Amino acid sequence: MNIYDEMEPQFYHKIAEAVGKANPILDIGCGEGRLTNFLARTLGSEVCGVDISDLKLTKDRETSDARDVSDLVWFVKGDASQLDFLVNDSFAAIVSIYVLHEFMNPPESLRELRRVLKASGKFIVVDFVKGGEAERLWAERYYTPCEIESMLKEAGFTDIAMEFVYDDVVFVTSRMSCTRLKHET
Ligand SMILES: C[S@@+](CC[C@H](N)C(=O)[O-])C[C@H]1O[C@@H](n2cnc3c(N)ncnc32)[C@H](O)[C@@H]1O
């Protein structure tokens, strides 16, 4: 178990607090669905977990945690940059933990997430940032907080607030801007 696993419960509670009463919720890059199940259990909300990897999606579906909330959660295999199976304005909140840095094309995925988010819907992003312990451990490409902020702005998110919840983990809250982007007019 690494420090990030140890901090997971703390991050999950913080995400639930930020989501509040927003319902339904999309957990993008849900992996094995731990956060998906947690949000359904804690908030009593409907939560859709989407992940590009079907291997992860099929894991842990039969745990008691998962069974308890099976009427509130559903899982779909899908790519954040192409959520054709979801109509516009479907979700009141979107959450993503440790996923942004894995998107092949972040601007495209962020625009697609914005499409399926309701007007004024919340978008919560938790991710590792560039230059920290996670980068040393896994050697993946991470972004600076400034880069994350500009990507979100470019994609049409507003009211962006960021805080470090650990040395190299940033917690970002934002909303869908109600102003149309240039290419949407
Ligand atoms: C580091 S894991 C985090 C999983 C989960 N959020 C958690 O905290 O346990 C990143 C996840 O993002 C998924 N992912 C990467 N790119 C994706 C994309 N374009 N669309 C949807 N899921 C994606 C991966 O398959 C993986 O399950």
PDBQT file of the ligand as one rigid body, heavy atoms in Angstrom, charges set to zero:
ROOT
HETATM    1  C1  LIG A 201      -4.943   5.423 -12.451  1.00  0.00    +0.000 C 
HETATM    2  S1  LIG A 201      -6.447   4.672 -12.919  1.00  0.00    +0.000 S 
HETATM    3  C2  LIG A 201      -7.596   5.347 -11.740  1.00  0.00    +0.000 C 
HETATM    4  C3  LIG A 201      -8.846   4.512 -11.626  1.00  0.00    +0.000 C 
HETATM    5  C4  LIG A 201      -9.871   4.997 -10.625  1.00  0.00    +0.000 C 
HETATM    6  N1  LIG A 201     -10.334   6.330 -10.907  1.00  0.00    +0.000 N 
HETATM    7  C5  LIG A 201      -9.318   4.881  -9.222  1.00  0.00    +0.000 C 
HETATM    8  O1  LIG A 201      -8.970   5.891  -8.621  1.00  0.00    +0.000 OA
HETATM    9  O2  LIG A 201      -9.217   3.732  -8.740  1.00  0.00    +0.000 OA
HETATM   10  C6  LIG A 201      -6.887   5.560 -14.409  1.00  0.00    +0.000 C 
HETATM   11  C7  LIG A 201      -8.107   4.963 -15.092  1.00  0.00    +0.000 C 
HETATM   12  O3  LIG A 201      -8.487   5.793 -16.181  1.00  0.00    +0.000 OA
HETATM   13  C8  LIG A 201      -8.923   4.943 -17.230  1.00  0.00    +0.000 C 
HETATM   14  N2  LIG A 201      -8.847   5.717 -18.481  1.00  0.00    +0.000 N 
HETATM   15  C9  LIG A 201      -7.734   6.158 -19.125  1.00  0.00    +0.000 A 
HETATM   16  N3  LIG A 201      -8.062   6.837 -20.232  1.00  0.00    +0.000 NA
HETATM   17  C10 LIG A 201      -9.417   6.829 -20.308  1.00  0.00    +0.000 A 
HETATM   18  C11 LIG A 201     -10.346   7.370 -21.238  1.00  0.00    +0.000 A 
HETATM   19  N4  LIG A 201      -9.947   8.035 -22.328  1.00  0.00    +0.000 N 
HETATM   20  N5  LIG A 201     -11.663   7.176 -21.008  1.00  0.00    +0.000 NA
HETATM   21  C12 LIG A 201     -12.087   6.501 -19.913  1.00  0.00    +0.000 A 
HETATM   22  N6  LIG A 201     -11.247   5.946 -19.002  1.00  0.00    +0.000 NA
HETATM   23  C13 LIG A 201      -9.924   6.121 -19.189  1.00  0.00    +0.000 A 
HETATM   24  C14 LIG A 201      -7.976   3.748 -17.164  1.00  0.00    +0.000 C 
HETATM   25  O4  LIG A 201      -8.469   2.601 -17.803  1.00  0.00    +0.000 OA
HETATM   26  C15 LIG A 201      -7.870   3.573 -15.648  1.00  0.00    +0.000 C 
HETATM   27  O5  LIG A 201      -8.850   2.685 -15.145  1.00  0.00    +0.000 OA
ENDROOT
TORSDOF 0
